[in-house]
Amino acid sequence: MYKHGSVMKKCGAGLALILGSSMIFAGCGSAEEVENETSAVLVDMQQAQTGDLTLQNSFVGTVSPQESVYVIPFASGTVTEVNYSVGDYVNAGDVLFKIDDEAAQLQLKQAQLSLTSTQQTADMTTGSQQESTDLQLASSEVSAQSSYEQAQIAYYQIKNKYDEAEDAVDELEEAIETLQAAIASGDTVSGGDAATQLATLQSQLETAEEGRNTLYDSYLQAASAYRAAEAAKDIVNDTKTLTQGEIRDDTSEQLQTSVSLASLGVDSAELALSYYTVTAPISGVVTSRSVDVNSIAASSSAAFTIANENSMTVTFNVGESVKATLSVGDEITVERSGAEYTGHITEVGVAVNQQTGLFQIKANVEADGDTLPSGVSVKITADTYKQNEAIIIPYDAVYYDNDGSYVYLCVDGRAVKTYVTAGIFNDTEIAITDGIAEGDTIITSWSARLMDGAEVSAPDTINE
């Protein structure tokens, strides 16, 4: 599309021929004034500056509560109580209605009785088993103590006999040594023939040594039995305390499992009973109700609908190109009946609607249900296309021909036709992305005499 095209320029040239160079031109968008004797074209100018340009688009949206829930009971049955009607305000936790819970009450009582019975059985089993264990361990302790005492007596008895036999051997060895010494010295030995006495003593020594050796084997056996009985007694005493604790712990663990299962049954029954009292999950206004006293509440359909209308949501649809410019958190303006409200985008659809070919956008609006009733249509204005860090100049300063878009720069007092790359634009401004730089002097007014190389001047100083 051409702006300031050939028709417009021809119009300006015609006016110049008819009215003459001394007249003031006021048509075709020019800013010319009466020229002095100089031949310079009088134009408006300004320096190019970097900035941002944002375009806005308007859409039609629909208002709905920001939060709306369907209350579906977990239990089914006959409704016995209904506390709220459509239009009433409820707080989270308020009881909306109740369902006949007689069967659930019975199940809870049965679960509680089962828990009590299981706990009593566990206590009795623990006590009786512990008592039996204590008796068995006490019997083992008595038996071990008795064996120890008997082994102790037997040990000391054989030890005494062994000690006596050892003393007898020592006495005979001493008597033999004395007799042998007397014979060797020629001393007279009383009691008869010395040789005969010596032989008798030696025979007695052999007999005593055999008896001592026999007692020694019995002594060793008795000592071993005594030590074994003592060790057995200590083991029984140590095991008694340990075994009692182990049995008590094992039994308690097994029985506690049964008690826990019974307790879980009570918890399950209590939870099931709670389903028969239906409460509001959020605070808000009741927008629909489908149950009455003596009607049937089903766990497959909504009994109440509650909407939180403290803040509202607007929903609108956009094309793919616009959708790409929107982000969660972007600010929008909602207008209804001349009033404006601020909102922010909360959801940008990712799937296109197959019927409309559009993407759904949702935004939270700072207004309640009284100000923006649910279901009404509103006008939504949102920033869409944006050009950041571009050269922003007046829209009327850009011209078009077959080679593209161009502007006139003022360079050393002359107009220089400069082709540029234009971006987005609105009614008054346009973004230039290439061709000119910040600080360049842009000619912003049109004249029939404005052309490449023409001498130009401004009525006043350059506007910065």
TITORDREN-561601 format. One record per residue (C-alpha): residue in one letter; x, y, z. Coordinates in steps of 0.1 Angstrom, whole numbers. Layout:
N
guti r:a | X:X | Y:Y | Z:Z;
...
END
This chain:
464
guti r:m | X:0 | Y:0 | Z:0;
guti r:y | X:13 | Y:34 | Z:-9;
guti r:k | X:12 | Y:65 | Z:14;
guti r:h | X:19 | Y:100 | Z:0;
guti r:g | X:17 | Y:85 | Z:-35;
guti r:s | X:19 | Y:102 | Z:-69;
guti r:v | X:-17 | Y:115 | Z:-68;
guti r:m | X:-10 | Y:134 | Z:-36;
guti r:k | X:22 | Y:149 | Z:-49;
guti r:k | X:5 | Y:159 | Z:-82;
guti r:c | X:-21 | Y:177 | Z:-62;
guti r:g | X:5 | Y:197 | Z:-44;
guti r:a | X:23 | Y:206 | Z:-76;
guti r:g | X:-10 | Y:218 | Z:-92;
guti r:l | X:-17 | Y:240 | Z:-63;
guti r:a | X:17 | Y:255 | Z:-66;
guti r:l | X:12 | Y:264 | Z:-103;
guti r:i | X:-22 | Y:280 | Z:-97;
guti r:l | X:-15 | Y:299 | Z:-65;
guti r:g | X:21 | Y:309 | Z:-72;
guti r:s | X:52 | Y:307 | Z:-51;
guti r:s | X:41 | Y:336 | Z:-29;
guti r:m | X:10 | Y:319 | Z:-16;
guti r:i | X:7 | Y:298 | Z:16;
guti r:f | X:0 | Y:261 | Z:9;
guti r:a | X:-23 | Y:244 | Z:34;
guti r:g | X:-34 | Y:212 | Z:17;
guti r:c | X:-21 | Y:176 | Z:11;
guti r:g | X:-6 | Y:173 | Z:45;
guti r:s | X:23 | Y:198 | Z:39;
guti r:a | X:38 | Y:220 | Z:65;
guti r:e | X:51 | Y:247 | Z:40;
guti r:e | X:50 | Y:284 | Z:49;
guti r:v | X:57 | Y:314 | Z:28;
guti r:e | X:92 | Y:311 | Z:15;
guti r:n | X:116 | Y:340 | Z:16;
guti r:e | X:137 | Y:350 | Z:-13;
guti r:t | X:158 | Y:319 | Z:-6;
guti r:s | X:151 | Y:288 | Z:-27;
guti r:a | X:153 | Y:264 | Z:3;
guti r:v | X:123 | Y:242 | Z:10;
guti r:l | X:108 | Y:249 | Z:44;
guti r:v | X:102 | Y:216 | Z:63;
guti r:d | X:98 | Y:203 | Z:98;
guti r:m | X:126 | Y:181 | Z:112;
guti r:q | X:134 | Y:160 | Z:142;
guti r:q | X:162 | Y:138 | Z:154;
guti r:a | X:157 | Y:100 | Z:152;
guti r:q | X:155 | Y:84 | Z:186;
guti r:t | X:156 | Y:48 | Z:198;
guti r:g | X:125 | Y:35 | Z:216;
guti r:d | X:99 | Y:8 | Z:219;
guti r:l | X:66 | Y:5 | Z:200;
guti r:t | X:37 | Y:-16 | Z:210;
guti r:l | X:5 | Y:-24 | Z:192;
guti r:q | X:-28 | Y:-32 | Z:209;
guti r:n | X:-55 | Y:-55 | Z:197;
guti r:s | X:-91 | Y:-58 | Z:210;
guti r:f | X:-110 | Y:-90 | Z:215;
guti r:v | X:-144 | Y:-101 | Z:228;
guti r:g | X:-143 | Y:-123 | Z:260;
guti r:t | X:-166 | Y:-140 | Z:284;
guti r:v | X:-166 | Y:-136 | Z:321;
guti r:s | X:-166 | Y:-166 | Z:345;
guti r:p | X:-157 | Y:-171 | Z:382;
guti r:q | X:-120 | Y:-176 | Z:388;
guti r:e | X:-127 | Y:-206 | Z:409;
guti r:s | X:-158 | Y:-229 | Z:405;
guti r:v | X:-162 | Y:-264 | Z:418;
guti r:y | X:-188 | Y:-292 | Z:415;
guti r:v | X:-195 | Y:-309 | Z:448;
guti r:i | X:-200 | Y:-346 | Z:441;
guti r:p | X:-206 | Y:-368 | Z:472;
guti r:f | X:-184 | Y:-399 | Z:477;
guti r:a | X:-214 | Y:-418 | Z:492;
guti r:s | X:-249 | Y:-424 | Z:478;
guti r:g | X:-282 | Y:-425 | Z:497;
guti r:t | X:-312 | Y:-406 | Z:509;
guti r:v | X:-307 | Y:-370 | Z:517;
guti r:t | X:-318 | Y:-362 | Z:553;
guti r:e | X:-307 | Y:-325 | Z:556;
guti r:v | X:-300 | Y:-296 | Z:532;
guti r:n | X:-287 | Y:-263 | Z:546;
guti r:y | X:-281 | Y:-240 | Z:516;
guti r:s | X:-299 | Y:-228 | Z:485;
guti r:v | X:-289 | Y:-212 | Z:452;
guti r:g | X:-275 | Y:-177 | Z:458;
guti r:d | X:-264 | Y:-184 | Z:494;
guti r:y | X:-228 | Y:-177 | Z:503;
guti r:v | X:-210 | Y:-205 | Z:520;
guti r:n | X:-176 | Y:-208 | Z:537;
guti r:a | X:-151 | Y:-236 | Z:531;
guti r:g | X:-161 | Y:-264 | Z:556;
guti r:d | X:-197 | Y:-255 | Z:559;
guti r:v | X:-221 | Y:-285 | Z:559;
guti r:l | X:-240 | Y:-284 | Z:526;
guti r:f | X:-262 | Y:-315 | Z:532;
guti r:k | X:-262 | Y:-349 | Z:549;
guti r:i | X:-270 | Y:-384 | Z:537;
guti r:d | X:-286 | Y:-412 | Z:558;
guti r:d | X:-256 | Y:-428 | Z:575;
guti r:e | X:-272 | Y:-455 | Z:596;
guti r:a | X:-254 | Y:-484 | Z:578;
guti r:a | X:-221 | Y:-465 | Z:581;
guti r:q | X:-226 | Y:-460 | Z:618;
guti r:l | X:-231 | Y:-498 | Z:623;
guti r:q | X:-200 | Y:-505 | Z:603;
guti r:l | X:-180 | Y:-482 | Z:625;
guti r:k | X:-194 | Y:-498 | Z:657;
guti r:q | X:-185 | Y:-532 | Z:644;
guti r:a | X:-149 | Y:-521 | Z:636;
guti r:q | X:-146 | Y:-506 | Z:671;
guti r:l | X:-157 | Y:-538 | Z:687;
guti r:s | X:-133 | Y:-558 | Z:666;
guti r:l | X:-105 | Y:-535 | Z:677;
guti r:t | X:-114 | Y:-539 | Z:714;
guti r:s | X:-116 | Y:-577 | Z:711;
guti r:t | X:-83 | Y:-579 | Z:693;
guti r:q | X:-66 | Y:-557 | Z:719;
guti r:q | X:-80 | Y:-578 | Z:747;
guti r:t | X:-68 | Y:-611 | Z:731;
guti r:a | X:-34 | Y:-596 | Z:726;
guti r:d | X:-31 | Y:-586 | Z:762;
guti r:m | X:-42 | Y:-620 | Z:774;
guti r:t | X:-19 | Y:-639 | Z:751;
guti r:t | X:10 | Y:-618 | Z:760;
guti r:g | X:4 | Y:-624 | Z:797;
guti r:s | X:-2 | Y:-661 | Z:796;
guti r:q | X:27 | Y:-668 | Z:772;
guti r:q | X:50 | Y:-647 | Z:794;
guti r:e | X:39 | Y:-666 | Z:825;
guti r:s | X:45 | Y:-700 | Z:809;
guti r:t | X:79 | Y:-689 | Z:797;
guti r:d | X:87 | Y:-677 | Z:832;
guti r:l | X:78 | Y:-711 | Z:847;
guti r:q | X:99 | Y:-729 | Z:822;
guti r:l | X:129 | Y:-707 | Z:827;
guti r:a | X:125 | Y:-710 | Z:865;
guti r:s | X:125 | Y:-748 | Z:863;
guti r:s | X:156 | Y:-747 | Z:841;
guti r:e | X:173 | Y:-724 | Z:866;
guti r:v | X:165 | Y:-748 | Z:895;
guti r:s | X:177 | Y:-778 | Z:876;
guti r:a | X:209 | Y:-761 | Z:866;
guti r:q | X:215 | Y:-750 | Z:902;
guti r:s | X:209 | Y:-785 | Z:915;
guti r:s | X:233 | Y:-800 | Z:890;
guti r:y | X:259 | Y:-775 | Z:899;
guti r:e | X:256 | Y:-782 | Z:936;
guti r:q | X:258 | Y:-819 | Z:931;
guti r:a | X:289 | Y:-816 | Z:908;
guti r:q | X:305 | Y:-793 | Z:934;
guti r:i | X:300 | Y:-819 | Z:962;
guti r:a | X:313 | Y:-847 | Z:941;
guti r:y | X:343 | Y:-826 | Z:931;
guti r:y | X:353 | Y:-818 | Z:967;
guti r:q | X:348 | Y:-854 | Z:978;
guti r:i | X:371 | Y:-869 | Z:952;
guti r:k | X:395 | Y:-840 | Z:958;
guti r:n | X:398 | Y:-848 | Z:995;
guti r:k | X:404 | Y:-885 | Z:988;
guti r:y | X:430 | Y:-877 | Z:962;
guti r:d | X:447 | Y:-853 | Z:986;
guti r:e | X:448 | Y:-881 | Z:1013;
guti r:a | X:462 | Y:-906 | Z:988;
guti r:e | X:489 | Y:-881 | Z:978;
guti r:d | X:498 | Y:-877 | Z:1015;
guti r:a | X:500 | Y:-915 | Z:1020;
guti r:v | X:524 | Y:-918 | Z:990;
guti r:d | X:545 | Y:-890 | Z:1004;
guti r:e | X:547 | Y:-907 | Z:1039;
guti r:l | X:557 | Y:-940 | Z:1024;
guti r:e | X:584 | Y:-925 | Z:1002;
guti r:e | X:598 | Y:-907 | Z:1033;
guti r:a | X:598 | Y:-940 | Z:1053;
guti r:i | X:616 | Y:-958 | Z:1025;
guti r:e | X:642 | Y:-931 | Z:1023;
guti r:t | X:648 | Y:-932 | Z:1061;
guti r:l | X:651 | Y:-970 | Z:1061;
guti r:q | X:675 | Y:-970 | Z:1032;
guti r:a | X:696 | Y:-945 | Z:1049;
guti r:a | X:698 | Y:-966 | Z:1081;
guti r:i | X:707 | Y:-997 | Z:1062;
guti r:a | X:734 | Y:-979 | Z:1043;
guti r:s | X:749 | Y:-965 | Z:1076;
guti r:g | X:748 | Y:-999 | Z:1093;
guti r:d | X:725 | Y:-987 | Z:1120;
guti r:t | X:703 | Y:-1012 | Z:1138;
guti r:v | X:667 | Y:-1012 | Z:1126;
guti r:s | X:640 | Y:-1019 | Z:1150;
guti r:g | X:611 | Y:-1042 | Z:1142;
guti r:g | X:629 | Y:-1070 | Z:1125;
guti r:d | X:648 | Y:-1076 | Z:1094;
guti r:a | X:656 | Y:-1043 | Z:1076;
guti r:a | X:655 | Y:-1058 | Z:1041;
guti r:t | X:621 | Y:-1074 | Z:1048;
guti r:q | X:607 | Y:-1040 | Z:1061;
guti r:l | X:621 | Y:-1022 | Z:1030;
guti r:a | X:604 | Y:-1047 | Z:1007;
guti r:t | X:571 | Y:-1043 | Z:1026;
guti r:l | X:573 | Y:-1005 | Z:1024;
guti r:q | X:581 | Y:-1006 | Z:987;
guti r:s | X:551 | Y:-1029 | Z:980;
guti r:q | X:528 | Y:-1005 | Z:1000;
guti r:l | X:541 | Y:-975 | Z:980;
guti r:e | X:533 | Y:-992 | Z:947;
guti r:t | X:498 | Y:-999 | Z:960;
guti r:a | X:494 | Y:-963 | Z:973;
guti r:e | X:506 | Y:-949 | Z:940;
guti r:e | X:481 | Y:-970 | Z:920;
guti r:g | X:453 | Y:-959 | Z:943;
guti r:r | X:464 | Y:-922 | Z:940;
guti r:n | X:466 | Y:-924 | Z:902;
guti r:t | X:432 | Y:-940 | Z:900;
guti r:l | X:418 | Y:-912 | Z:922;
guti r:y | X:436 | Y:-886 | Z:901;
guti r:d | X:416 | Y:-896 | Z:869;
guti r:s | X:384 | Y:-894 | Z:890;
guti r:y | X:395 | Y:-861 | Z:903;
guti r:l | X:400 | Y:-846 | Z:868;
guti r:q | X:366 | Y:-859 | Z:857;
guti r:a | X:349 | Y:-844 | Z:888;
guti r:a | X:367 | Y:-810 | Z:882;
guti r:s | X:355 | Y:-810 | Z:846;
guti r:a | X:319 | Y:-818 | Z:855;
guti r:y | X:320 | Y:-792 | Z:882;
guti r:r | X:332 | Y:-765 | Z:858;
guti r:a | X:306 | Y:-776 | Z:832;
guti r:a | X:278 | Y:-774 | Z:858;
guti r:e | X:289 | Y:-739 | Z:868;
guti r:a | X:290 | Y:-727 | Z:832;
guti r:a | X:255 | Y:-743 | Z:826;
guti r:k | X:241 | Y:-725 | Z:856;
guti r:d | X:256 | Y:-691 | Z:844;
guti r:i | X:242 | Y:-696 | Z:809;
guti r:v | X:207 | Y:-703 | Z:823;
guti r:n | X:208 | Y:-672 | Z:844;
guti r:d | X:220 | Y:-651 | Z:815;
guti r:t | X:195 | Y:-666 | Z:791;
guti r:k | X:166 | Y:-662 | Z:814;
guti r:t | X:166 | Y:-624 | Z:811;
guti r:l | X:174 | Y:-624 | Z:774;
guti r:t | X:148 | Y:-650 | Z:765;
guti r:q | X:121 | Y:-633 | Z:785;
guti r:g | X:128 | Y:-600 | Z:766;
guti r:e | X:129 | Y:-618 | Z:732;
guti r:i | X:97 | Y:-637 | Z:737;
guti r:r | X:80 | Y:-606 | Z:750;
guti r:d | X:91 | Y:-586 | Z:720;
guti r:d | X:83 | Y:-613 | Z:694;
guti r:t | X:49 | Y:-619 | Z:709;
guti r:s | X:42 | Y:-582 | Z:712;
guti r:e | X:52 | Y:-576 | Z:675;
guti r:q | X:30 | Y:-604 | Z:662;
guti r:l | X:0 | Y:-593 | Z:683;
guti r:q | X:5 | Y:-556 | Z:675;
guti r:t | X:1 | Y:-564 | Z:638;
guti r:s | X:-33 | Y:-578 | Z:645;
guti r:v | X:-42 | Y:-547 | Z:666;
guti r:s | X:-29 | Y:-524 | Z:639;
guti r:l | X:-51 | Y:-541 | Z:613;
guti r:a | X:-81 | Y:-538 | Z:635;
guti r:s | X:-73 | Y:-501 | Z:642;
guti r:l | X:-70 | Y:-495 | Z:604;
guti r:g | X:-105 | Y:-510 | Z:601;
guti r:v | X:-118 | Y:-483 | Z:625;
guti r:d | X:-101 | Y:-455 | Z:606;
guti r:s | X:-116 | Y:-468 | Z:574;
guti r:a | X:-151 | Y:-470 | Z:589;
guti r:e | X:-147 | Y:-434 | Z:603;
guti r:l | X:-136 | Y:-421 | Z:569;
guti r:a | X:-166 | Y:-439 | Z:552;
guti r:l | X:-189 | Y:-423 | Z:578;
guti r:s | X:-175 | Y:-388 | Z:570;
guti r:y | X:-186 | Y:-392 | Z:534;
guti r:y | X:-222 | Y:-389 | Z:545;
guti r:t | X:-217 | Y:-353 | Z:557;
guti r:v | X:-209 | Y:-332 | Z:526;
guti r:t | X:-191 | Y:-299 | Z:532;
guti r:a | X:-181 | Y:-270 | Z:510;
guti r:p | X:-146 | Y:-273 | Z:496;
guti r:i | X:-142 | Y:-236 | Z:489;
guti r:s | X:-159 | Y:-203 | Z:500;
guti r:g | X:-182 | Y:-188 | Z:475;
guti r:v | X:-218 | Y:-185 | Z:462;
guti r:v | X:-240 | Y:-215 | Z:455;
guti r:t | X:-248 | Y:-213 | Z:418;
guti r:s | X:-267 | Y:-246 | Z:415;
guti r:r | X:-282 | Y:-274 | Z:436;
guti r:s | X:-297 | Y:-307 | Z:426;
guti r:v | X:-306 | Y:-323 | Z:459;
guti r:d | X:-335 | Y:-319 | Z:483;
guti r:v | X:-345 | Y:-336 | Z:515;
guti r:n | X:-357 | Y:-372 | Z:509;
guti r:s | X:-341 | Y:-372 | Z:474;
guti r:i | X:-314 | Y:-395 | Z:464;
guti r:a | X:-278 | Y:-382 | Z:463;
guti r:a | X:-256 | Y:-402 | Z:439;
guti r:s | X:-218 | Y:-404 | Z:439;
guti r:s | X:-218 | Y:-399 | Z:401;
guti r:s | X:-234 | Y:-365 | Z:398;
guti r:a | X:-229 | Y:-330 | Z:412;
guti r:a | X:-251 | Y:-321 | Z:441;
guti r:f | X:-239 | Y:-284 | Z:444;
guti r:t | X:-219 | Y:-260 | Z:423;
guti r:i | X:-200 | Y:-233 | Z:442;
guti r:a | X:-183 | Y:-203 | Z:426;
guti r:n | X:-158 | Y:-180 | Z:442;
guti r:e | X:-167 | Y:-146 | Z:426;
guti r:n | X:-143 | Y:-125 | Z:446;
guti r:s | X:-122 | Y:-124 | Z:415;
guti r:m | X:-132 | Y:-132 | Z:379;
guti r:t | X:-117 | Y:-148 | Z:349;
guti r:v | X:-122 | Y:-137 | Z:313;
guti r:t | X:-117 | Y:-161 | Z:284;
guti r:f | X:-110 | Y:-150 | Z:248;
guti r:n | X:-97 | Y:-165 | Z:216;
guti r:v | X:-68 | Y:-154 | Z:194;
guti r:g | X:-51 | Y:-165 | Z:162;
guti r:e | X:-17 | Y:-182 | Z:162;
guti r:s | X:3 | Y:-151 | Z:153;
guti r:v | X:-13 | Y:-131 | Z:182;
guti r:k | X:-10 | Y:-161 | Z:206;
guti r:a | X:28 | Y:-161 | Z:200;
guti r:t | X:30 | Y:-125 | Z:213;
guti r:l | X:12 | Y:-132 | Z:246;
guti r:s | X:27 | Y:-146 | Z:278;
guti r:v | X:15 | Y:-155 | Z:313;
guti r:g | X:16 | Y:-124 | Z:335;
guti r:d | X:9 | Y:-99 | Z:306;
guti r:e | X:-14 | Y:-71 | Z:316;
guti r:i | X:-48 | Y:-67 | Z:298;
guti r:t | X:-76 | Y:-42 | Z:301;
guti r:v | X:-112 | Y:-53 | Z:304;
guti r:e | X:-140 | Y:-29 | Z:294;
guti r:r | X:-178 | Y:-32 | Z:301;
guti r:s | X:-204 | Y:-4 | Z:301;
guti r:g | X:-178 | Y:23 | Z:300;
guti r:a | X:-158 | Y:10 | Z:330;
guti r:e | X:-123 | Y:-5 | Z:327;
guti r:y | X:-107 | Y:-31 | Z:349;
guti r:t | X:-71 | Y:-44 | Z:350;
guti r:g | X:-63 | Y:-81 | Z:345;
guti r:h | X:-33 | Y:-104 | Z:339;
guti r:i | X:-30 | Y:-134 | Z:316;
guti r:t | X:-30 | Y:-167 | Z:336;
guti r:e | X:-32 | Y:-192 | Z:308;
guti r:v | X:-21 | Y:-193 | Z:272;
guti r:g | X:-36 | Y:-222 | Z:253;
guti r:v | X:-12 | Y:-247 | Z:236;
guti r:a | X:-38 | Y:-265 | Z:215;
guti r:v | X:-59 | Y:-250 | Z:187;
guti r:n | X:-96 | Y:-253 | Z:187;
guti r:q | X:-104 | Y:-275 | Z:157;
guti r:q | X:-137 | Y:-258 | Z:151;
guti r:t | X:-126 | Y:-221 | Z:153;
guti r:g | X:-89 | Y:-225 | Z:145;
guti r:l | X:-81 | Y:-202 | Z:175;
guti r:f | X:-62 | Y:-205 | Z:208;
guti r:q | X:-79 | Y:-199 | Z:241;
guti r:i | X:-65 | Y:-173 | Z:265;
guti r:k | X:-75 | Y:-168 | Z:301;
guti r:a | X:-69 | Y:-138 | Z:324;
guti r:n | X:-76 | Y:-130 | Z:360;
guti r:v | X:-95 | Y:-97 | Z:364;
guti r:e | X:-94 | Y:-74 | Z:395;
guti r:a | X:-132 | Y:-73 | Z:398;
guti r:d | X:-159 | Y:-94 | Z:416;
guti r:g | X:-190 | Y:-110 | Z:404;
guti r:d | X:-212 | Y:-80 | Z:412;
guti r:t | X:-191 | Y:-58 | Z:390;
guti r:l | X:-185 | Y:-84 | Z:362;
guti r:p | X:-213 | Y:-109 | Z:364;
guti r:s | X:-206 | Y:-144 | Z:352;
guti r:g | X:-215 | Y:-151 | Z:316;
guti r:v | X:-214 | Y:-115 | Z:303;
guti r:s | X:-193 | Y:-105 | Z:273;
guti r:v | X:-166 | Y:-78 | Z:276;
guti r:k | X:-141 | Y:-60 | Z:254;
guti r:i | X:-105 | Y:-70 | Z:261;
guti r:t | X:-75 | Y:-49 | Z:250;
guti r:a | X:-40 | Y:-65 | Z:251;
guti r:d | X:-6 | Y:-55 | Z:239;
guti r:t | X:3 | Y:-78 | Z:211;
guti r:y | X:30 | Y:-69 | Z:186;
guti r:k | X:61 | Y:-52 | Z:200;
guti r:q | X:92 | Y:-36 | Z:185;
guti r:n | X:119 | Y:-29 | Z:211;
guti r:e | X:151 | Y:-9 | Z:207;
guti r:a | X:141 | Y:4 | Z:172;
guti r:i | X:142 | Y:39 | Z:157;
guti r:i | X:107 | Y:54 | Z:162;
guti r:i | X:97 | Y:82 | Z:139;
guti r:p | X:64 | Y:98 | Z:129;
guti r:y | X:43 | Y:76 | Z:106;
guti r:d | X:38 | Y:105 | Z:80;
guti r:a | X:76 | Y:108 | Z:76;
guti r:v | X:78 | Y:75 | Z:56;
guti r:y | X:71 | Y:73 | Z:19;
guti r:y | X:67 | Y:44 | Z:-5;
guti r:d | X:76 | Y:37 | Z:-41;
guti r:n | X:82 | Y:7 | Z:-63;
guti r:d | X:116 | Y:2 | Z:-46;
guti r:g | X:103 | Y:2 | Z:-11;
guti r:s | X:99 | Y:25 | Z:18;
guti r:y | X:121 | Y:56 | Z:23;
guti r:v | X:125 | Y:88 | Z:43;
guti r:y | X:142 | Y:121 | Z:37;
guti r:l | X:172 | Y:129 | Z:59;
guti r:c | X:186 | Y:164 | Z:63;
guti r:v | X:223 | Y:162 | Z:56;
guti r:d | X:243 | Y:194 | Z:54;
guti r:g | X:211 | Y:214 | Z:46;
guti r:r | X:200 | Y:191 | Z:18;
guti r:a | X:173 | Y:164 | Z:16;
guti r:v | X:187 | Y:129 | Z:12;
guti r:k | X:164 | Y:102 | Z:0;
guti r:t | X:171 | Y:71 | Z:22;
guti r:y | X:155 | Y:37 | Z:19;
guti r:v | X:147 | Y:20 | Z:52;
guti r:t | X:132 | Y:-12 | Z:66;
guti r:a | X:99 | Y:-4 | Z:83;
guti r:g | X:85 | Y:-25 | Z:111;
guti r:i | X:52 | Y:-22 | Z:130;
guti r:f | X:33 | Y:10 | Z:131;
guti r:n | X:2 | Y:27 | Z:146;
guti r:d | X:-17 | Y:58 | Z:136;
guti r:t | X:11 | Y:82 | Z:146;
guti r:e | X:44 | Y:63 | Z:148;
guti r:i | X:64 | Y:37 | Z:129;
guti r:a | X:94 | Y:16 | Z:139;
guti r:i | X:124 | Y:16 | Z:116;
guti r:t | X:147 | Y:-14 | Z:120;
guti r:d | X:173 | Y:-6 | Z:94;
guti r:g | X:185 | Y:23 | Z:72;
guti r:i | X:188 | Y:52 | Z:97;
guti r:a | X:205 | Y:56 | Z:130;
guti r:e | X:198 | Y:73 | Z:163;
guti r:g | X:206 | Y:110 | Z:159;
guti r:d | X:199 | Y:113 | Z:122;
guti r:t | X:178 | Y:143 | Z:113;
guti r:i | X:145 | Y:132 | Z:98;
guti r:i | X:123 | Y:155 | Z:76;
guti r:t | X:88 | Y:150 | Z:90;
guti r:s | X:67 | Y:173 | Z:68;
guti r:w | X:59 | Y:169 | Z:31;
guti r:s | X:63 | Y:195 | Z:3;
guti r:a | X:58 | Y:194 | Z:-35;
guti r:r | X:93 | Y:206 | Z:-39;
guti r:l | X:108 | Y:180 | Z:-15;
guti r:m | X:130 | Y:157 | Z:-35;
guti r:d | X:164 | Y:141 | Z:-32;
guti r:g | X:191 | Y:168 | Z:-31;
guti r:a | X:168 | Y:197 | Z:-26;
guti r:e | X:180 | Y:224 | Z:-3;
guti r:v | X:159 | Y:224 | Z:29;
guti r:s | X:156 | Y:245 | Z:60;
guti r:a | X:134 | Y:246 | Z:91;
guti r:p | X:113 | Y:276 | Z:101;
guti r:d | X:127 | Y:272 | Z:136;
guti r:t | X:155 | Y:252 | Z:152;
guti r:i | X:154 | Y:214 | Z:148;
guti r:n | X:131 | Y:197 | Z:172;
guti r:e | X:149 | Y:173 | Z:194;
END
